[in-house]
Amino acid sequence: MIHFLPNNTVTERHLQGALEILRDPKRWCKVYLRKGDAYCINGALYAAGMPVFEVPAEHVADQPNYVRGDLERGELQEPFWFLRSALGLFSDYRNVGLFNDAPETEHHQVISLISLATKLVQAENVGVSYSVRAVA
């Protein structure tokens, strides 16, 4: 089993690289990791230099092209963990790929997600963390 260790410097670099790739709406796509010069969020991270690892079978969601939304930190690559954490701050989605591919998702929301994930990395660097807690 692979365990991904935190490395905020590298994580921020990958998120910033993906943001630069996707900043132009023509370079963003849904469903495909890459389609011509366009990428989904995950594909943009890989294009920005994030290593590609085979997803363990036990991490695959009911929909085979996506990972489970309940994976803990260390069980998925850090950029994905920060993106998922950011996603949880403003959405009910627990999976970045499903959010990217949803019919209602728009380009500006993808850019905002990556920007927020980057801010979460930067906040962690100074000892601040944000999360949504269930309200009883």
C-alpha positions in Angstrom: 0.0 0.0 0.0 1.3 3.5 -0.9 1.3 6.2 1.8 1.7 9.8 0.6 3.7 12.0 3.0 3.0 15.7 3.2 5.3 18.0 1.3 3.6 21.4 1.1 6.2 22.9 -1.1 5.7 20.3 -3.9 2.0 20.2 -3.4 1.7 24.0 -3.8 3.9 23.8 -6.9 1.6 21.2 -8.5 -1.5 23.1 -7.7 -0.1 26.3 -9.1 1.0 24.5 -12.2 -2.5 23.1 -12.7 -4.0 26.5 -12.1 -1.8 28.0 -14.8 -2.8 25.3 -17.3 -6.5 25.6 -16.6 -6.6 29.4 -16.3 -7.7 29.6 -20.0 -11.2 28.1 -20.3 -10.2 26.5 -23.6 -7.7 24.4 -21.7 -10.3 22.8 -19.4 -12.4 19.8 -20.2 -14.7 17.3 -18.5 -14.7 13.5 -18.5 -11.2 13.1 -20.1 -7.8 13.5 -18.3 -6.7 15.2 -21.5 -8.5 16.0 -24.7 -6.2 17.8 -27.1 -4.8 20.8 -25.3 -7.5 20.7 -22.6 -7.4 18.9 -19.2 -9.6 18.1 -16.3 -8.4 19.0 -12.8 -6.7 15.7 -12.4 -5.1 15.8 -15.8 -3.8 19.3 -15.2 -2.1 18.1 -12.0 -0.4 15.3 -13.9 0.6 17.7 -16.7 2.0 20.0 -14.0 4.4 17.3 -12.9 2.5 15.3 -10.2 3.5 11.7 -10.5 1.0 9.2 -11.8 0.4 6.2 -9.5 -1.9 3.3 -10.0 -4.9 3.6 -7.7 -5.3 0.6 -5.4 -8.5 -1.4 -6.1 -9.8 -0.7 -2.6 -9.6 3.0 -3.2 -11.8 2.9 -6.3 -15.4 4.3 -5.9 -18.6 2.7 -7.1 -18.0 4.6 -10.3 -14.7 3.1 -11.6 -13.1 6.3 -12.9 -13.1 7.9 -9.5 -11.7 7.3 -6.0 -13.7 6.9 -2.9 -14.6 10.2 -1.1 -13.7 8.8 2.4 -10.0 8.4 1.9 -7.8 9.8 4.6 -4.8 12.0 4.3 -1.9 9.9 3.1 -4.1 7.5 1.2 -4.2 9.9 -1.9 -1.7 12.3 -3.3 -1.5 15.6 -1.3 -2.8 17.9 -4.1 -5.9 15.7 -4.4 -6.3 15.7 -0.6 -6.1 19.6 -0.5 -8.5 19.8 -3.4 -11.0 17.5 -1.7 -10.6 19.5 1.5 -11.3 22.7 -0.3 -14.2 21.2 -2.1 -15.8 20.2 1.2 -15.8 23.9 2.3 -18.3 24.9 -0.4 -19.8 21.8 -1.9 -21.4 18.5 -1.1 -19.1 16.8 -3.5 -16.5 14.5 -1.9 -14.7 13.7 -5.1 -12.8 16.2 -7.2 -13.3 14.2 -10.4 -17.0 14.0 -10.0 -17.1 17.7 -9.3 -15.0 18.5 -12.4 -17.3 16.3 -14.6 -20.6 17.4 -13.2 -22.9 19.1 -15.8 -23.4 22.1 -13.5 -19.7 22.7 -12.8 -18.3 25.8 -14.6 -14.8 26.8 -15.4 -14.7 29.6 -12.8 -15.6 27.1 -10.1 -12.7 24.9 -11.0 -10.3 27.8 -10.9 -11.8 28.8 -7.5 -11.3 25.3 -6.2 -7.7 25.1 -7.1 -7.1 28.6 -5.7 -8.8 27.7 -2.4 -6.8 24.4 -2.2 -3.6 26.4 -2.7 -4.7 28.8 0.1 -5.3 25.8 2.4 -1.7 24.6 1.7 -0.4 28.0 2.5 -2.5 28.3 5.7 -1.2 24.9 6.9 2.3 26.2 6.4 1.6 28.8 9.1 -0.3 26.4 11.4 -3.8 27.3 10.4 -6.4 24.7 9.2 -10.0 25.0 8.0 -12.7 22.3 8.0 -16.4 22.0 7.9 -17.8 20.3 11.0 -21.1 18.6 11.1 -23.7 20.6 13.1 -25.9 18.6 15.3 
